[in-house]
Structure formats: C-alpha cells, structure tokens
Amino acid sequence: MDASRKKPFDPSIEVSPNNPCPFLRGLVGEGFVDGGTVPLRTLSQTIANASGEAGLKKTSARIQVRGVALIANGACHILQSIFWGAQLNGLRGGPLDKLGAGSRILGVDGRVNEDEITRLASFGGPYADPDGGTETGLNAAQIQTFMNDNLKRAGNQSRWYYPILMKFEWPVLLKIMGKGQGDDRYLSVAEVRTLFNERKFPDRITQRIASQPVTPPSLILRAAGGLVAALLVFGIVALRFPDQFQPMLPGILGDLVAPPLPKLVEPRAAYWLEQNWALEDRHWFHHASQGTATFPVPYSWFMALEQPRLHFFAKPGMLHDSDHLQRFGFIPSPQTLNTDDATLRRFGYANVYDKTKPVPARLWDPPVNWGAQAENVDGLPVGFARMTGVPDPATGKVGEDRIGLTCAACHTGQIHYKGIDIRFDGGPAMTDLRKLEVTTGLSIAYTLLVPGRFTRFADRVLGPSASDADRDALKQKLSAIGTFLKDWETTYDKTIKGKTRFNEKTKRDEQQQDTEEGYGRLDALNRIGNQVFSQDMTLSGLSGFEKNLHAKDAPVSFPPIWTVPWLKYAQYDASIEQPLIRNAGEALGVTALLNLSDTTPKDTLFRSSMDIKNLNWIEDLLKGSAPYPKKQLSGLTSPKWPSDIFGDAAWKIDGDRVKRGRQLYADICAECHLGPVNDPVFDTEFPKQSIWSSSRWETIGGDKFLNEVQKSARGMGTDLAQASVLATRTVQVPGFLKLDPTQKLNAWWSCNLPDISSTDMPYSVGLMVLVDIVSRKAMDDAKIDPKVQKIWWGERQNCPNPGPQPSDKNEPGPWYRARPLNGVWATAPYLHNGSVPSLYWMLSPAAERPKSFCMGGGRDYDPKQVGFAVADGESCKTGQSRFSTRASDGTEQFGNSNAGHSFDGTPGPGKDGTIGRMLKEQERYDLIEYLKTL
C-alpha cells in the first residue's frame, strides 16, 4: 500500500475491545490491516516494515512476529492461524491476554485508563527528544521494571509463562516506536498515550508501513511459513526460557540449553549467626584464595561472560551477576566491609554484632595472622575468590588472574523461613555445583556461537578499541578452552560407559553411571580423583590416563566443619587424619593448577598454584585454641538455635521437653556420638558420659584430639557407596612420578604399609602420597622455614585409617564415623548422603522415611521437624533437584539408599541398620527439642 492509497485517520474505524494489543489496535485503527482475520504473512510483514529494520534483521523480526501471532489465539486455533491467519478480534482471553497481570491501561470494554498511563510514566524519566526538547519516556531497563511490577501486582493471577509473552510486547513496542540509540533508546509516554487513545502511530511509523507494499500470500506459503514459525518459536522460547523448557527437551537438544534454575526470592531480612568469628574473620574466610582456578577461564574473562540465555530485545545478564549465582544456591556477599551499616545489614553482616563483639582472630591466643583482608571488589557470592599473580606451574610465567572456589563455597550454610535468611559459617551449603559447571561451559559456547556475543565479550576483556588481531587471538584462546571442555565431557561419557562397579546389594558388576548430585550434595572424593589422576595429567600433556576416571556415583551432603580441627577424622568415612593433607586435597579437587609433566624442568614437577599459607591459616581460624585444659571449644563454634530472631512460637524452646530429651540423648545417642561438647547440664547430670571425661581423647603432639567412634557401614545399614570409594577404587600413574607410596609414607609418617606398586595402587594411598608431595613442594616454593613447616605438619599422621580404635572384629570395614552433634539442627538433610530430610525422620523407622523429595530453590526450613518438611513423591518446583532412592527404571539408585540408623527395634546380630527401639511420637519431639539446644 503506498502513501496515496492509505486511508486517512478515521476515529470512526471501530476496533474490537477483544483486541487488547495497543500496536495491533493501531494497525487496525489506521487501516493497515483488517480487524478480523489477518494472514500471518501480512501481519508479520507489516510489523517488520514498521520496525524500520532491513536485511537479516528484518527477516528475523518477521519470523519472530509470525511465531507469536501463530499462538496468539491459543493452541486450539493454531491450524486455523496457519491456513487463514490470526483473528485480531479474538485475542481477548488468549495467551497474549494477561487477565489483569498486564499494564491494565486498556479495559475489557476497550476504554483507556488514564491513571494507568500515569502509572506507566512513573517508571520512566526525562529524555532528550531527538526532535528537540525533553519528554517522559522509558528505556529497556525501566520497561523491565514496569513489567516486573505488573506481575508483582497481579499476585496469584500471574502465570509462569507471562514473562515469556511480555518479552514480545512492551520491548517490541520500544524496538519499533523507540527514539534515540543504544541504551538511550526510549519509548515516549506521549506517543503511547496517543496510540492507546487515538489508535494512531507517530508519522515516522506510518510512513515506514505505507511506503512498503505487502503482497498477499498464497495458501502454500501460509502453511509452510506457519510451520516454520511454529518450530522456530518453540526453539526460541526453549533457549530464551530454559528453566521451564529444558527438562522437556530430549538428548542433545537439552544439552544445548542452560539447566533450569529456581526463581530468586529476595529475603525480607538476613542474619549471620554468632559463631565466635569477628566480621573481618568471616569475610576473609569467604573470599581468601586457596590457589584454585575452578573456572576454566581467567578472572577477567569470567566477569565478561554472559548468561547462556537468548535475549532478542535486550542484552542477557552477566554470568557473574550475584542474583544469577544465588539461584545456584550461593550466598550474597558485600564488596567490602568498609561500607555503611545499611549495606552490611542488607547482607546480614551487621545484625549479629549488635549484641556481641567477638575478638578478631589476629588477637587470639595464639593469634591467627591471615595476612591481608581478602577483598570482593566485584561483589561475588560467598566462596568465590580471586587468585592474583598466578605463575604457570610448568613454566613459571605469570599469567592472568584466575577465579576459583574456596572451602566456604561448600561449607557455608543458610536456611530460609518466612522471608528471612539465617546464615552460618561451617555448615553445609545448599549449592548445585554441577549446574554451575554446565552453565559456565554453555556460556563459553554461546559466546563463540551466538551472533554479537563475542564482540561484546571482547569489548569487555580488551576494550572497544582493541585491534582485529587481538580479537582474533582472544577468540582462538576461548575457542580452545571451549573445545577442551566439550572433548573432555565426551571423553568422560565414553570412558564411564566402558567401566563397571561392584554393587554390594546385588553382588554383581554393573555399568558405572553418575548419580545426580543436585542441591546440597557433591561426590567430592570421586571428583578429586578424576581431577588429579586424570584431568591434571591430561593438562600436563600425558595421554591415556582417562582410564582413571570414575563415575560421580557417591554424592554426599557437605559435612559441617566446626569442631573438626579437634576431631581425629573429619570426613564421613574417617579417611584422612592429617589436616593439611585434608585441606590441600580439597584445593587440588577444586582445580588448583598442577604440573605433572615429564617434559618440564625437574624442579617444576609437582609444582602447583595451591596457596599453602592460606590453607594453614584457614585451619588455624577454624580450630582456635586447644580445648584442654579449659574443656571448651573456641575457633569457629557451632551456630545456636535462632529463637531470639524469630518471634514465631514454632522457634521457642520448650524447657520440659529439653529435660526429657537430654535423658533420651544419654540413653540412646551418647554411645556413638558421645556427650555434647556444649551442655554443662549434661556433664553434671551424666558425668560418666560427658565428652570431657571420655577416654576417646587422644594426645597427639602435646594436644588432645577426639578419636570419634567408627561403625561398620554394613552394621549401620547405611548406603555403602561413599565409604567404598577409597576402599575399592584404584588408579594408575606414570612411573616417572616415582610416587613410591610405601617408601615415602612409611618414611615420613611410619605408616607400616605393605609393598605397593608405584604405578598401580589403591586410590586412597595414591591420593595421600601425591597430595603429600605437592604440599611439601608448595611449602618449599613459598620458602617456608623448615622449622615452621614442621609446626604446620604437626604430629597427626598421613596414613590409611586402621578402622575402629580400639579395633573391633564386629565392625568390619568400610566405616563411617559418628561426630559430636553440636549444631546438628543446621545440617539437614541427614545421613552422609543427604537422604533423610529432617531429624524427625532420622528418629523414625527407616522404612517409613520419604523415598523421593525435592531440594534447593529456597525451600523453607521446618522448625518443628528440624530440617525440611517434605511429602513423599512431591512435585518439584522449577529448578529444584529431586532426591530419590529409586532410579527412573524402578531399581534402587546407587548411592541413594536412605536405610540404616533406624529406630525400629532391639539392635543385635542379624539386625543391620537397627540401632535403637521404636520411639513414641512424644519421645521423638523431646529428643529433637534437646538437639535444637546443642
């Protein structure tokens, strides 16, 4: 239609009130399209003409519009839309109609609400009109805020797919009618008012449409175009909104889409609990580097990566955005402590110090001098650390800063209750590291493949004025990283498919398979082995050691780390006594750089990026002063039940129940878990069972350490997978490493090991000796005085665990250790593999426990059951992970048994898993009430 043939504006042209879209009403009102059925091709071409785009961008706009128009009348009308077109007078009540969750500018009767236009304007600001003067408008960010507020106002009327549809409304209006350029582009409120009231476009828009004729489509083109649009819109929506659609996508399609994440819910308030750490100690622990490069790109690259989601009318969010990382379960953290009280309170840091002022660790006796305060200049969550001045372990060349996770990423916890977050150090995190791993890989892939994304990435890393040669070099480096990650995943999958494991339950060999880790769980032991004995060797130029890979099939709940410096064994399986080996092994597992190459100078072999000083300081910060002779623990103490924070009656402690529960604890818990470490009343009433009079305190090097009770995993009836990792897994290493585990461990620690091959060995021994060698190398490289090295090592041995001490033939290996229960209320879900959602179910017969439940996504804590109140087989919210004792085929899920530690009868021979009598309902709650106080 040319300008001479265009109908003049005529207010008498009626537009059905059942057409709620202001832009479509404008097209009808100005006579560009009919008010009834409009072929998709006509509609899409007309709107594309209005956009002012050309070439591929115009084609893209047509395709997007066609896809949206295809579903505009609802799923039941798709075929009709394909063959005849969209029915513009039948849009009311369809997918595009928000039913009160939209702007509400246009009523169901077609009348315009001026108050709502005024409300729209309140979200905007003044903009310089390109034609002169200023006017009120909204840019892309303000439009997003406006749409979010519409959804919030709608409350329960809002549906999950409304944000999807909104991306094709106001942002599209901005795209077509906006003034200005780039981030300054804005939508004029005055022009919006005219569009709604008069159904009239600005002259520049009408000229675009009138000057470009629209040819009528054929029936075949309608059908073909409609089908293409349908497929494309599904693909676009799946990529743009992966949280809803990724679980529906099969195989490789699902692998190309970011894993679903729970919706972020901002708390009304946050509180860090008092645990004997000053604010500066806490913040240092949260961000002090252990010398790890967990993420496969330099720090500046990580900060430049975008989220692997497709945005068509705005830029995607950044991968490092705190709001984004919180959806993986991480805890937000301030950039610095040198800020105002309001900011500290928003992060929960100031509240705990209103009543108490803990002594900073640098003033303790003995003091912990942890060097400079670790800053968090980019506002990353707890557990993210920047490693600066990073020398390549093989060449010594200092490279770019790297980014890694610290132990705080996995051992800092929080619970949610009615909009309030309670946070504590040393507790189990509710993070999903596998999702973050996959998302980071996809972010790299999208940066390389999605048009325009690498240009923005390069601008952030190199600057907008960087040369083409520098950009090409950057792309080549990023592409090499992406290729390695992709190839490594392929290698892992192929290797695991060819490996078997022995299933103790079925007494058969079966193919290895991963067991989903999900929120709050990680197969740390198998991951460390895969990193050190396979990937690190590959990165060092060695080939063939993918054979050392093992499926991640023994995930465990992150164990609490308060008190552990004074326990002889920290891990669930009582596998490592030596604290420096424990911490260094963890650092290698989360990817400290490590050189295992035989082609580099000899003095670089076993060199790593591990920060041995920080690892030692972390241990000192955790342990504080010796528990004897004061008979009390210092350092990081376990968090106290936060009844003073909540006015809710559910959080109040019942003193009578506590008294009865204390007696029950002495009767049925103290045998294994010993007396509590922080209850003087218990020590007075049950002096023989007091932990401070226990014979299990063992003097090692002048200090006393608690040698915890160890029980056979079989006798306890609990899942064997994690306890079996170090007992059964083997590794092969090249001979030039000369690990010589027998000779070295016997010489250094008097382990009394039998002869073990230096190339084929148990994983447990191989890990012990390799981490030992790497740690000694790190101390030498850091020029730690030999006398100081000896102090850091202490007298605790780096030898395989001999089992229960004193030995007990009735407790055959493998074993799990029983830890003191201080702070147990803050460590749900329970058992080593996180298979029991609350203390209530821990004190119930195992057969009655829920077999399938959901975790993550800000699930509310239950102060009555102490843990999480779940419904067996419940439906998971978007992004949550499912724990299930059964695999999809109905068989038992390897590593996920929730049996054992069962209160269902009298323990005895042939009753594996039964540890105590059936408890009455009142007794369960009495014991739970007492455990809250520990």
C-alpha angles and dihedrals in degrees: 000000000000126000094259092057097044113113113245116247108281118182087199091072101107121224117196115246084225088073101079097172112103094206094050089046087055092052090051094041093052092046098246093124135013121261095237128048115356122185112245091236093054092047096045094045093048093051091044088053089051091054092066091223124138138200118359093354090057091048089050090051091051092051093049093048091048091052093052093044089051092065097031094103095043137264094290091061101047095106091048089050092050096052103031109013143247117322102227094188090055102056096102109104092015128113092281092056110087094198094224097332094095132072094295089213091127118051125214087258092058094251120137120237107216091193089063092051087052088051090051090053091052089067092055137063143211117300133184107251110226087222092055138282127038133283140176116268146147127241125206095275093048091048089052090052090049092052092046090052090050089056092046091050091050092057112175091005089072118097128206093248096052093089088053093054093043090063087068097050124047094016089052090049088053090049092054105031101026123123127216130024138283117338089352092062109120141179113238113233089207091057090046089053091051091047092053098040101036100020086231131139127215112269092252090061096046090049091054092052098040094050095056117065120219115219118214114253126235122238092249092051090048092054096043094044092047093052092047090049091049092053093044096049090051090051093046094048091046092053095040095047105030095158090072102031108033095080089054095054119095128232117310093012089060090049090059093056126075113256114260117266130199119253113266112245114195112222122236088226140353132210132190109210121234111259104159094271122120118228093257091052091052096049092046091052090049095055110019110123119239089196094265131147098194093161116066096230135062119271095256091050092051089052089051098050120104128219113271094249129110119241118183102184101028140028116271119249121265120266091231096051107132091225089055095047091047088064087065087057101264122143119240118244133192121250092237142355090231094086140098125293093247091061093046091050092049088059091044094245101116100045097073092053096056091090105019133042109196117206111255114249091243087068097046123113101271095023123228107223101193096173122231123006111263108239126209100202094165096050097243119171126263112293098032115115136180117227111206132193093022114187116201104249091223102042104020090228112145110237137184122305114275134210125226145161123256130207087267089070091068102024103051115087142192138183129204126219126172094329097319124110120212113196132191139174123241095025128116115282120228093219132134105216095174091061090050090049092053094042092053091051092049091048089058091047093049090048089057098040110030112086114252096009098098091049090057090044092052091047090056096045101038104017128252093277095057116132124251089246092057091047091050091050091050092050091049091053093047091047090053090054092048091049092050092050092048093046091047092054089050091049091048094050093046093047095048092049088060097049132083136203132200114250110212092200098053095028088225138113113249137176115277116248134173118256110217111257099195127164114349097008138091135169091228098167097052091041092054090050092049091049099046102034098037120015096036089051091050091049088050090058098259119135134206098035095110081094086079092064118114131189117262091243105137107064118174136191111258105264120230113254103201110113093012096112086068095045117089090224127029105182124081090245094047089237106145128042099172109085097203090052089048093053096040091050089053091051092052090048093057089051114272104177110260134185115215096157126131093201096067127078112292094242090061095057111114090010112145142176090241112136100225093180094056091046090055093045091050089056092049091049090053098046105041115180126347115281092228136105090013092052093222138102123240130172109066107000125199117266119261123235103271100227090135091063097052122059086196114120089224089072098050116109117236107219095201092053090049091056093051091043092052089058091049090050090054090048102045111010109038093069091074107012093040122216119321117271095223110039114094090179090061090048090053097045096040106027095163091056096043111125089224092062094043120126088220092084104105123197111228120172095341097311130089122239127187111245099208124218111265122205132190112261088221093052092048088051091224127138111290099204100096095039089051098054097084092031096057112017118099133192137199123217134183116267095234090070088068093203090168092181096186096051098040100044093042091049096044100037108013090240095162092220121174119240110295125184116255092222105034115042147141110282091235094058094039091054092047096053097040094050089045092054093045091049093051089048090050092052092050092047089050088051093236110177111252090236090054090046089057091052092049092051094048120181102293110116132239096218135122114277110262092205129241114009114242089034118250122196089202089065106062118183149300097065142192122207125229113227129201110272101230108138092010090140089068097052106073134174097060143219116049093283097047092245099138116066101204146010088253090065091041088061093046131084108282092233090064097052120112111267098199130028142144130255137190130026097101094298111189119252118239112222092190100055090027103231126031126337105221138173115227109252093008122168114257122232118237111296098007119127123234123228112203134169088210130065121227091267092056097254122124112280110240110245095010106090113137094194127116136049084073129170099210109113147327115328118234146116113330093017101100110177097024110110103160149004124283110279123220116239091253091050092053091054092044091055091044090052090054093047089056089065096055 
